């Protein structure tokens, strides 16, 4: 997989580019790629998200998207990773579980304990990555079209956690969202840099 580092990209611009990245991969004109970037503040949501879960005060841009999952925040200090991979060439498998486990390993490499959680039958999805205390640190929402994945994950490195008080994240009322910076501060240790987090994640996803 090829790693592509981008800077801060507006969500609309990234979404349009992603459609092109998917078409290129479907046509065999590009390899599997991992795009690493940040977004200006925005809340994105899937089509099944209840309107009551979204911010009501107009303080955040809100955009409907064509991925799985519910309302998710993106903003400065958060690492966003978009995976554009051909699953037919990689073979069958649960790409979401693979991504969860790779991110758990990446966080372990950085010195942070994390877990994935199975979703009980009939409950709202617990897809993502969590601390052992069940505070959520990574949100995941993906789409597969023509055998090629798009969208991906959002990992809170040093992002503004106050925004989560303005909407219901991931259809999970009462969930505590956290960040590597908050966990590090509680442990009395330095937070990792965004560059270190990018490198750890890329390494575990096999992207170079």
Beta strands, then each sheet from edge to edge (+ up, - down):
strand 1: 2-8
strand 2: 33-38
strand 3: 42-45
strand 4: 62-64
strand 5: 72-74
strand 6: 78-84
strand 7: 129-130
strand 8: 136-145
strand 9: 148-156
sheet 1: 1+ 2+ 6- 9+ 8- 7+
sheet 2: 4+ 3+ 5-
end
